[in-house]
C-alpha cells in the first residue's frame, strides 16, 4: 500500500475508494492493485459488476 502508489500505481477497494485496512477483522474488503489508477478503476468496476451479477442481493 506504500510501494505501489509511490511507483505510480494504485491501490483501491472494489468500490473505487482508497483501500483502508482496519484492525476490525469482521470488516470485509476487496482490494485492487494495478499499475495505474485508470486500470484499477476498470478492474474494480468489473469486479463489482460480476459480484452483483452473481449475488443480486448485493446491488
N, C-alpha and C positions, 0 to 999 in steps of 0.2 A: 504494500500500500504506500510505501515511500519511494521505492526504487522505480516502479513503473511510471508514475506521474513525472518524476524527475527526469526520466528519459524521453518524455513526450507522449507517453501512453495514457491510458485512462483506466480507472478502477471505479465502477459504479454498481449500484444494485439493479435488480431486474426492472425496477420502476424508473430508472434513469437518474436516481439521486446519488449523491456521493455515498460510498459504502461506509457504514458505521458498524463497528463491532463492539457490542456491549457485553459486560460480564454476565448478564442475564442469559443463561443458556436455554431458556424456554423460548426466546425470540428466534424465529427462523429468518434466514436471509439467503438470498441468491446473489452471488457476486459475479460480475462480468469484468474480465480483464482483457484489454485489447491494445493494439499498437497506437490507436488514435481514438479520440472521443467519438468521432462520427461512426466508426466501426463498432465501438462499444454500444452506442445508442441503437444501431441497427440490430446488433445481436440481442440486446435487451428487449427490443420490440418483438423480435421473432420468438424469443423465449416466452414473453408474456402472452403472445398470440397463441402459441402452442399450449401453454398452461391453461388458458381459457378454453381452447378447443377440447382439451382432454378433461377439464373439470369446469363445466359451465357454472357451477355454483360459486366459483371464484371471481366471476365477472361482475 
